[in-house]
């Protein structure tokens, strides 16, 4: 396949068709966009003042629009930009016409809280006292519930920001622990009618231990005594019912492993403590929720099936029918049995619907529970009234007890399936969590520091500095560095890199990866939330919590959906009842239900029950959740639903040349001296000048100079080479003074009191040094062959040049051609000279080239392409390209490897492979195609189902949808949307042969 791709590159190259959290994570692109368009993007005019305001209570883009409109309308305000995610407003105003108090008043008049930040000219970092907590929220059924919980949390004192996700039943809250505690947040959520529990917090010195052996109060006293004597423990609380102890400790004084060991040792192993894994608790809660829903469903089924049989089957069996028609007082036995059984379903099993509906209404919102309660209660109350009426008058109108029972049963069945399906959307996170091994082999040292043995410990007790033994076939327990041994490690489960990676002394290893062959001793460098695996999990969780802009429409519809449905239900009842009362339709239509009131009521109940707001609320978050998980499995990390949505419309992809299109491994290919100087002296002079530079070209020159000066004395091991390098450099590098690096040009310094210039043509000519014609001709030849020439001048005389090259990545040309096939235009931006840039661009098939661009100029290139509204993606290394990544609509940091927390990027591509750029765009497009289908299913279902339930087809076909069938339809609508999103789990990376339409023979 590699050769096939390279063949396609050659063909493509000759083708003539060429022509800008934990949840609350980093969204710097928004800040960058705001800076470009807002007050910080331009200089504050003379006499103007810039103020930065913290705005509390904003929940959506409508809020930011309202604040911006209010500020812009205020006299004296020149510019205003509001960031929802940062909860800040940047305002430029004329102090002669307006005051800071006026700005605060303008914001507060729109219903939000405002606070002037102390130093508005500098972006304020988060308060050290700010904490983020992740809460599990149970009982949410639709987007209206999400809006309700978010609204309640935002209003709490001390809460800075809150985001709630329906698909994961999680909420992340950023709060000031000095103003509000986690228990108060939990209480506020529970007061709103939902279940809540804290899963994990950003507080690093708190741990929850599960303790086995706590059987009696005496055991609790023993645990109290042990913890009281332990140094470094600030506070602790024991939960006897759950056998848990929460400990706040000083990690500088006492380690977690010592705490666990001390509890066991001091209790003579009667008490054993282990660290609670928040993800294990979350999985347990999911299982409990599914089990609880299954229990309710079973109870409802056991009570409803007899009622359904008595209604449908028993009338056709004479003996049973006769028994059911026997009287028990004024009631038929059959009717009495139905009443008893359905009452147990309505008020026993269905109690949860009444509680949820009451709490929703109490807070001024309406959700699916309200619809279920209205529909089932109407059917139940009518049936009871009809039963009593028949008992006291002797005229028995039809009763519909089975309607309310079957509605509740089908709704519970749908909810159970929904819980199971929603659980599958988080499979990606579960798989990532399962990568981390449960135990590790700790190497023990004696007093002399020698290894004296090994001990198996819980992986959660690993500490930085520990030396662990990793045997073949086992997983690496934590991030670290190899101190002994050689092996190959499979990192595909974390980075997506399929080929095993060779590991030897000084190699970095990632926790959760698989050791294949040899034994390794690794020294732990990162544990807990600092590991690569934890950061990936955190990033995926953050992305799954975020809302894509397309979801705003669903949130709006959900907020007005239930009132509209109730209104339609009333109109349906009135229309059928009035038409029947006025004789507008034959009496035979209502004959089966005895009168037009019951006839109309059944249509009305069907309308209430069949409508489903849940499907709309689940359409986007479930798809985003599955897509971000799938992306993580392929080494493509997405930072949020907004980034996922923008990437589908990418028109331009800007590539940095060095390290992105090329391998980033610059080597010296040739040297040319024009002064008669010895080659060794020349390289010594240039290497001395470049030794203080961090540029990749400087490193290449230093390596070349090292190997030239020590070629015949090279030691064998890498450690020895490194030491030898340091020795040689210290021996022959010349003393440098007045060193300065000139971005985009080169370096300047003094050696032996004489000025030396090492850099490009611009640096040499700007300093008045003439370049000989022979050197100019040689330089042009280098550039035409896609090589870079480094010119050297010493004491105002040109003395030579060095030719370097950075090989292209083998997939570069194929990926460029693939992007063109996808309708995306590739652009190359580089600080290199025009000839080299054009030679490289021609080789990979890029027509639009921007050369000799200074680092800050890349942002200008991006903005020029954005002028016509085009969506621009920038692919870079995430370090030197951070401003450009932030300015682009979609920033992609490629080759991040273990450094996955690239703040400026929207996408983090772990592997250093350009094919992942195609994967990122393709995944985005397929995800939003799925979301559109989800919305189509949800909207089409309600648009079609509600008129059918209202009886729109009855006059023509005589078909009437009974309320229990309407309940079944409603239950399956939301399940169908979740299942539709789950189809994204079958996503496969696009094969380049497919993208390029290459036929393999």
N, C-alpha and C positions, 0 to 999 in steps of 0.2 A: 504493500500500500504506500510505503514511503516513496518508492521509486515512481509509482503511478502518479502520486501527487506532484513530484518534481517534474515529471513530464508535462503535466497539465500547466505547471508554472511557466515552463518555456513557451508553451503555446499561447498562454494568456499574456505573456510578456511581449509577444510580437504582434498581438492583436491591435488593429488600427482603430478600434472603437474608443480609444483613450481620449480623451479630450484635453454647566454648575451642579440616656438614657440611661445602669441596668435599665428598658423600654424608653426611658427618657434618655435615649442615647444621643449620638452626635448627628446633628442635621445642619452642619455648617454651610451647606449649599444654600439654605434659606437665608442665612445671615449674609452670605456672599451676594445673593440676589438682591437682598434688601439694601446692602451697601451700595450696590451698583445703581439702583434705582432711587434710593432714598437719600437722606441727608448726608450719610457718610460716604456716599459714592462721589459726591462733589465737595469742593471746598465750601465751608460756610462763608457766605458773603460778608462784606464789611458791614459792621454794625449789627449783624445777626448773631443770635445765640442758639447753640445746640443743647437740647436737654434730652435725657433718656429717662423714660418713665416705665415703671413696672406696672403692668395692667393685669389684674387678677379677675378671673371669672369667664374669660373667653373660652368657648368650646368649639367653635367652627369658623369657617371663613366668613360667614355672615356676620359674626361678631367683629372680626377684624375690619370688615367693610364698614360696619356701623361706626366703629371708633375712628377710622380714617376719615369718614365723611364728617363726623362731628368736629374733629380737629381742623380739617380743611376749611370748614365753615366759620371757624372762630376768627375774629378780627386780629390781624397781626401775624397769623401763622402762614408761613411761606411753603413749607413742605412737611409732610408727615408720612411715615412708613411704619406699619405695625406688623410684628412677627408673632404668629399664633403660638408656634412651638417654644419660642423663647419668652413669651408673655411680656413683650416689651414694645414700646413705641419710641421711635426716634423723631423728634420734632425740631424743626428749625423755625424760629420766630423772631419778630422784631421786639426787643425789650421796651421800646418806647410806646408800643401799642398793646402789648400783652405781657402778662406776668406768668410765672410758673403756676401760681394758684389758679389762673384762668384755664390753663391746660388741664390741670387735675379736675377742675370743675366740669369742663367739657366732657371728659371721659366718664366721670361719675354720673353725669346727666343721662348717659346712655345705659346705665345700669351696671357698670363695672367699677371695681375698686382700683384706685390709682395711687402710686407712690413715686415721688421724684427720687431717683437714685443719687447717692452722694456725689459721685464723680462721673458726670455724664459724658465726659470726653474720652473715657476709657471703658472698654467693655468690662463690666464687673463679673468676676468669676463667681461660681456658686459659693454660697456661704459654707464655711466648714461645718456648720451645724445642720446643714440640709441633708436629709436622708431620703433614700427611695426604698419603698417596700412593695413587695409583690403579694397581692391578696387573692385568695380563691373566693369567688363569689358564686354561690349556688342559687338557683331559682329563676335565673333570667331566661326568658323565652323568646324575646324579639328585640328589635332595635329600640323600641320605646322603653324597654327595661334598661338598656344600656344608657340611653339619654337620661333617664331618671336617676340612675346611680351616679353618673358623671356629674350631673347637676347638683346632687346632694353633696358629693365629695368636694367639689370646687368651692362650695359655700362654707366649708368648715374652716375655722380659724387656724392658721398655720399651714394649711395645705397650699402648696405652690402650683401644683399641676396634677391632673388625674386623667388617666386613659383606661378605658374598659373595653375588653374584647369579648364579644358574644361567643365566638367559635371556641375559644379556649377557656371560657368562664374565669378569666383572670383580669385583675385590675392592678395597675401600677400607679402608685401615689408618691409624689415628691412632697415631703413635708418637713416642717421644723419640729424636731422632737422636743424642743424646749417649750413649744406652744401647744402641741397636741401629741398624745401618745398613740401607739398602734392600737391599744385596746379601745380608745375613744373612736378611732376610725372604724374598727370592727363593729362597735356598738351603733354607730351612725348608719352603717350599711344594714345591720340587722333591724334597726328601727324602721328602715324603709321597706322591710318585708322580704329581705333576702338573707341567705346564709353567708357568713364570712369567716375567714380565718387567714392569718398571716402565714405565708409560705416561706419567704426569705427576705432578708434585709441587707442593705449595703453596709450595715454596722459590722465591722470586721472582728471585733473582740467579743462577740456573743455567740454562744453555741447551744444547741438543744441536744441533750443526751437522752437516749432511751436506756433505762436501767432495769435489768432483770433481777428479781430477788426481793422486790418491794411487796411483801405479802401482808405485813401487819404494821401498825403504827410504830412499833419498836424499830423496824427496819428503816423507817423514815428518820427516826431520831438518830440512828447510827450514821446515816448519810449526812444529816445536818452536822453532826460532830466532826466527821471527816472533812467536810468542805470548810467549816469554820476555821480549822487549824491550817488550812492550805494557804500559803503565801501567793499573792498576785490575784486572788479572787476578790472582785469588787462587790458583787452581789450574786445571789442565786435564789431560785424559787423552785420548790418541788411540787409536782402535780402527781399526787398519790393515785388518783383515779386512772390516769393514763400511763403511769410508771415513767414519767419524764422529769428531767430537771433542766431548767434554763440557767445558764451560767454566763455572767459577764466577767471577763478576765483581762488582765494586762498581758498581752503576748510577749512583751519584753521581759516579764518576770517569770512567767510560767507558760509552758507549752501545752497544747491540747493532749499530746501523748502522755505527758506526766500526770495530767488531771485524771485521765482514764485509768492509767496504771495505779495511781494512788488510791482511787476508789476501790479497785479490786484488791490491792495489797492490804490496805487498812481494815477491810471488812473480812479478811481471810477468804477471799473469793466467794463470799456469800452474795455480794453485789457485783454485777458486771455491767459496765457502761459501754455504750457504742454511740457513735455520732449518727444523728438522724439525717438521712439524705432527703432534701426537700422534694426532689423529683420522685423518690419512692413514695413519699407521703402523698404527692399529687396523684400518682398512679393509683394509690390505695383509695383516695377520695373518688377518683373516677369510677373505680370498681364498685365502691359503696353506693354511688349515685345510680349506677346501672342496676345494682342489686335491689336498691330501694324501689326503683321504677318497675322492675320486674315483679317485685312482691305486690305492688299496687295493681299492676296489670293482672296478675293471677287472681287476686282477690276480686277484682271487678269482673273477670271472666267467670269465675265460679258462681257469682251472684247473678250475672246478666244472662248467661246461657239458659238457666231454667225459665227465666222470664220470656226470653225469645222463643223457647220451645212451646211454652204455654200459649203464646200468641200465634205462632205459625203452624206448629205440628199438632198439638193436642185437639184443636177443633175437629180434626179429621179422624180422631180415634174415639169412638162412641163412648166406651166405658170411662175413659179418662175425662172426656168432655162432660159427661153426666156428673162426675164427682166434682169437677171444678165449678159447675153451675149450681151445686147444692148451696143452701143458705147457711150462714153462720151469723145469726142475728139478722141485721138488715143487709148484710153484704154477701156477695157470692164468695165462696172459698177461693176460687181462682183469682178474683180481684184483690182479695185480702192478702193472699200470698205474694202477688205482684207488688202490692204497696209496701209490704214489709221488706222484701228483697231489694226493691229499688230505693227505698229510704236509706238502707245500709250503703248502697252504692253512692247515692246522691250526697249524703252528709257524712259518711264514713270515709270511703275511698276518695270522694270528690271534695273533701274538706280543704285540701291543698289549693284547689281552684278558688274557693271562696276567700281563703286567707290572702292569697296573692292578689285577687281582684280588689279586695277591700283596701289593701295597702297601696295598690297602684292608684286607686281613686282618691285615697286620702292625700296623696302627693300630687294630685292634679294631672295624672297621666292615665292612659288607657292602653291595655295590651290584649293579647289573645285570651288570657284568663277571663277578662271581662266578657268577651264574646261567648266563651264556653258557659260561664255562669248565667248569662242572660238567656241563652238558648235552652240549656237544660232546666233552669228554674221555671221558665215559661211553660215548658212541656210538663214538668212535674206538678206545678201548681194547678195547671188546667186539669190534669188527670185526677188529682185529689178532689178538686171542686166537682168534676163530673161524677166521680165515685160517690161523693157525699150527696150530690143532687139526686142521683139514681137511688141511693139507699133510702132517702126520705120522701121521694115522689113516686117511686115505682117505675119512672121512665129512665132507662139506662142509656145515656149517650156513650159513644165510643171513647175509650180511654187509651192513652198512649204512654204508659209507664215505660215500656221497652225503649221508647225513643231516647229519653234522658240517660237510661242505663247504657244503651249501645253507643251513644255519643261519647260518654265519658270513657267507655272501654276502648273505642277506636282512637280517641285522642291520646290516651295513655299508651296504646300500642305504637302510635306514631312517635310519641315522645321517647319511648324506649328505643325504637329503631334510630331515632335522631341522636340519642346519647351514644349509641354504639358507633354510628357513622362518624359523628364529630370526634370521637376518640381516635378513629383511624386517621383523621387529618393531621394529628400530632405525632404520627408514627416516626417521622423524621427525627424529632427531638428525642423520642424514646430510644431510637437506635443510637443516636449520638451519646446519650447518657450511658447506654449499655456498653459503649466502647471502653469506658474506664474500668480497669480490673478492680475486684473487691479487695484483694490483698496484695501485699508486696513482700519481697525478701530483703530485709534490712541487714546489712553487713555490720557486725559488732566489732568494736576496737578494744584492745586492752589498754593498760595504762601507758604503754610505750607508743601507742598509736598504730599498732599493727592489727591487722584483721584477725580476730580470734574466733569467729563463728558467724552464724546467720540466724535470723529470727523472722518468722512470718508475722506481719502486723497488718492491721486494717489499713487500707489505702488512704482513708480519710485522716489518718494520724501521721502521714508523711510530713516531714518538715524540711525547709530549705537547708541544704548542706548535707543531708543524709546521703549515704552511698548505698545504692540498691543493686541487687544482682538480678539480671534478667536472663532467664534460660531460654533456649530455643523453643519456639512454639508458644511462648507466653507473650502477654501484652506489656508494653512499657507503662509503668504505673504513673509517671509524672514527667513533666518537661525537665530536661537536664542535659548534661554534657558527658560524653563517654570518657572515662578515665582509664579504662583497661579493656582490651579485647577488640575483636573485629567481627563484623557480621553484616548481613543485609536485612533491611527493615522494610516491611510493606506499609507504606503511608497512604494507600489509596482510600482508606476509610475516612481519612481526615482531609487530605489535600486533593484527592481525585487523581493523583499521579499513579498510573497503573504499574509502572516498572519498579521493582524493588530498588531501594537506595542503599548504596554501600556506606557502612558506618565504621569508623576507626577512632583512635584516640583524638580528642578535641572536637569530634563531630557532635552536632546538636541532635537530640532526639525529642520526639513529641509524644506526650502521654496519650495512650489509647491506640498507638500503632503496634503492629505485630512484628516481633523479632523472629526471623526465619531460621537462621543457621547457628552462628556461634554464640558463646556466652559473652554478655556485656556487663561491665560494672559502670553504673552511671551515677554522677553526682547531681542531686536534685537542685534545680535553680528556681523553679516556680511551682507553687501548689495552689489548690483551691481555685478562686476566681481568676488568678493570674495565669493559668495555663491556657495554651492555645485552644484546647478542646472546650474549656469553660467559656472562653471568649466567643468561640463559634456558636455555642449553644445560646449564649446571651444575645449575640447579634441576631440569630434566627428568631429568638423570642421577641426581641425588640421589633423586628420587621413584621412578625405576625400580629403584634399588638397595634401596629400603625394602621391608619385608615387611608385607603386610596381615595383620591378626589372624586372618583365616580360614585363612591358610596354616599356622598352628600345627598344625592338624589333619593336614594333608598331611605336615608334617615328622615328626609323631609316627608316622603310619602308615608312612612311608618307613623310619623307624629300626627298625621291627619286621617290615617286609614280607618281606625276603629270608629271615630265619630261619624265618618261618612257611611260605613257599613251599617251602623245602628240606624242612621237616618234612612238609608235605602230599605232596611228591614221594616221600619214603620210605614214608609211609603208603599211598600209591597202589601202590607196588611191592609192599609186603608184603601188601596186601589181595588184589591180583590173583594174586600168586604162591602165597599160602597157599590161596586158593580153588581154584586150578588143581591144586595138589598134593593137596588133599583131595577133588578131583573135584566141586567145587561147580558147575562149568560144563562144557559139552561139550568134548571134546578138539578138535572141529572148529574151535572158536573160535581156538585157538592153532596150528592146522595150518599156516597160511601162514608162521608164524615158527618152525616146527619144534618149539618147546617153550614151556612156560609161563614160563620164566625170561626169554627174549627178548621174549615177548608182554608181560610185566609191565614189562620194562625200557623198552620203547618208550613205554608210557603214562607212566612215571615221567619220562623225558626230556622228553616233550611238556609235562608240568606245569611243569618247571623252566624250559623255554625260552619258554613262552607268557606267563608272568607278567611284567608290566611295571610297575616302580616309577617309571619316568621320567615317565609320563603324569601321575601324581599330583603329582610335583614341579614340572611345567611348567604346571599348570592355572592357578595364580594369577599367578606372575611374568610370564608372557608376556602375559596380558590386561592387567595393570597397566602393562606397558611400552608396549603399543600405545595404551592409553587416555591415558596421560600425554602421549604424542607427539601424538595427535589433539587433545587439549585445548590443547597449545601452539600448534598450527596455527590454532586458533580464538581465541587470545588468552586462554585459561583455563589458568593454570599451577597444577598440583596439587603439593603438597609431599611427598606420600607415599601409600603404599597404605592406611595407617590412616585418613588424611583422606578418601580416596576411598571407603572402606568406611563411614565414619560418615555421609557426606553422603547415602547412599541412603535412610537412615531419618529424614531431617530432618522434624520435625513443625511447628516454629515457625521462621519467618524474621523476625528483628528488623532493622528498617531505622532507621538514624539519619535524621533529616529533612534537615538542612542538608548539601548537597553529595552526598547519596545519592539521596533522592527528588527533591530540588530540584537545580537546575543549579549551585548554589554561586556564583552571580553576583548577589549582593545589590545592589540599586539603591535609591536614595532616591526615593520617589514624591511625598511631600508634607511640608511643614513647617508648624507652627502655633505662633505666638508669643503668649504671654499676659501679657507684661510691658511692652509698648510699645517694646521694643528693636528696633533696625533689623535686618532680616534678615541683612545682611552682617556686622554685629557679632555676631549670634547664631551664625551659622555659623563665624565666626572663633573664637569662644569654645569651641564644641563641638569643632571640628577641632583646636584646640590641646590640648584634654584627651585626644582620641582618638589623637593623633599617635604616642604611645608604646605604643599597644596593637597587638597582632597579630591581633585578632579580625576576621573578615570584615566585620562590621558597621562596625567602625572604618575599614576601608579604603574602604567604600562612602561613608561620610560625608566622608572626606578627598577622594575623587574629586569628590563633589558640590560640596564647598566650593571646590575648585580650579577646576572649570568655571564656577562662579558668579562667582568673582572674576576670571577671565581669559577670559571668553566672547568678548569682542570682540578679543582679542589672540592667538588661538590660531595657532601656526605649523603648517605642513603636515606635515613629516616626524615620525615617531615619536621619533627621537633628539632632535629639537629640543623636542618636547613634554616629554620626560623631563627635559631640562636646564631647560626653562622652569618645570616643576613645582618643581624643587629651588630655583630662584631665588625663585619666588613664596612658597613655604613659608618660606624663610629670611627673607623680607621681612615677611610679615604674621602668621606664627604667634606667639602670645604665649608668654612664658616660663612654664614649668610647674615646680612644686616638689612634693615629697612625693607623687609619683605612685604609685598602687597599683591593681593589677588584681584584681577580686573575682570569682573563677570563678562563673559562673552568675548573676551580678548586674549587673556593669558595671565602671566605673572611678571612682576618687576621686582628686582632686589639688587643689593650691592654685594659683590664678591671681590675681595682684595681691593676694596675701595673703588671698584669700577662697576658701572651699571650693566646688568645683563637683562635682556628682554627675551622671554620665551613665550610664543603665542602665535596668533594668526597674522595674516597680511596687514590687517587694520592696525594692530598694535605696532608693527614695525614701521609702517609708513607714517603713522601719526607722530612718531618720535624722530622723524627726519632721517631715517636710515634707508639708504638706497639698496634695492634688491637687484643683483646682477641679472642680466638677460638670461644667462645660462640657468641660473637658479629659478627664475620665473618660468622658463620653459619646462624645467623638470617638475616644478610644482603643478603646472597645468596638466601634465601627463598623469601625475598622481591623482588629481581631482577627477579627471575624465575616467579613471579606473575605480571610482568610488572609494578612493583613499583620502585621508586627511593629512595635510602637510603642516608640520610644526616648525616655524622659523625661529632662528636663534641669532640675536645680535649681542655683541660684547664690546663695551667701550666705544659705542656709536658705530661699530663696524659689523656688517653682516658676515657671520662665520660659518653658517651651515643650516641644514634643515633635516628633519626626521619625518619619514613617512610611516603612518600608522593605518591600520584597518580594523574594522569591527565587523566580523562576518554576519550576514543576514541569517535570521532564523529560517530553518528549512521550510516552515509552513507559511512564511510571510506572504509570498506571492499568491499562494492558493487561497488564503484567507481574504486577501484584497479582492481577488476575482470573485470569491464567494459573496462578499458584501455587495459588490456591484450587481450580482444576480438577484440579491435580495432588495435591490432598489436603494441601496445606501451608497453615498458618495464618499470615498476615502480621501483624506487630505493629510499631507505630511508637513509637520512644522519642525524646524531644526535651527540651531544656532550655527550650524556648519555653513561653509561657503556654497555658493550657487552651483558650481560645477559638481562637487561631491554630492550635494543634495539631489541634483537632477540625475546623476548617474545611478544613485541608489533608488530613486523613485522609478526610473525607467526599468530597473531590474525587477522591482516588485509590481509594476503596473499601475502606479499612482500618477495621475496627470496633474493634479492641483498641488503644487509645491510652494511652501513659504520658507525661504532660507534666510540665513543671517538674522534670525529673530532673537532678540535678547529675551531672557527669561520672563520679564514683565510683559514683553510684547505678545506672548502667546494668548494672554487674556484679550488683547485687542483683536487678534485674529478670530477668536471665538465670538466676540460681540459683533464683529462685522458680518459673520455668517448668521447670527441670530436676528439681524435687523428685519428680515422679511418674515419673521415668525417661525423659521425653521428650528427644529429640535437638533441640538448639537451634542454629540458625545465626545469626550476626551479620554484617550487611553494613555496612561503614563505610569510612572513608577511610584507615585504617591508621596514622593519626598521633594525633589526639585520641582515637580509639576503641581504641587498643592494649590497654588493660586488658580491655575488653569482648570484643575479638576473641580474646584469650588465654583468657578465662573460658568462652567459648562452646564447644560441642562441635565446631562447624565455623566458623572465622573466615574471612570473605571480604573482602579488601581490594579495593575497586572504584576504578577510575580511577587505578591505580598509574602508568600511563604508563611513563616510563623508570625509575622507582623500583620495580623489581620485587622488591627484597630486603626486603620487609615482613616483619619477623621474627615478629610476633605472629599472622600469618594462616596458615591452612591452604591457602587458595586465593588466588591473586593474579589479579584480573581486570584485564588491562592497559587495556582500553577503559573509558571512563566511561559504560557502557551497562548498564542494569539487565537487559536480555535475557540477559546472560551469567550471571546468577544462575540462571535457568531452565536454561541450557546446562550449568552445573556440576552441578546436581542430576540432570538428565536423563542426562548422561554417566556419572555415578556409578551410577545405577540400571541402565543398559544394560550397563555393565562387569560389575557383579556378577551380573546375569542370565546373562551369558556365562560368568563364572567358575563359576556353579552348573551350567550345562550342561557345562562342561569336567570338573567333578568327577563329574557323572553319567556322562559318557562313560567317564572313567577307571575309576570304581568299577564301573560296569555291565560294562565290558569284562572286568575281572579276575574279577568275581563269576560271569559267564557262561562266560568262556573257560576258566578253570581246571577246573571240573567237566567241561566237554566234553573237554578234553585228558586228564583223568583217566579217561575212558571211561564217564562216567555215562550216555550215550545208547547205548553199544555193545550192551548186552543187549536193547534194544528195537528199534534200527534197524540194527545191524550196522556203523554208521559209526565208523571209527577215525581220529583226526587224526594223520597222520604227523608226526614231530618237525620236519621241514623246513618243513611248512606252519604249524606252531605258531610257528616262528621268524619266518616272514613276517608272521603276525598281530601278533606282538609288535612287530616293526619299524614297522608302520603305525599302531599305537595311539598312540604319542607324537606321530607326525607329524599325526595327525588332531586332537589337542588343540591343537597349535601353529596349525594351519590354522584351527581354530575361533576362536582368539584373533585371528587375522589378519582375520577378518570385521569386527572393530571398526574397521578402517581405512576401512570404507564408511560410518562414522558421519556423519550430517549434523545440523547444529543444528536443533532443533525450530522449525518455523514457528509464529508466534503464531496464525495463522489455523487451524492444525491443533489447537493446544493449546486454543483457545477454541471449536473446532468451528464456525468461521465459514465459510459457503459463499460463494465468490467467483463472482458471476454475470457 
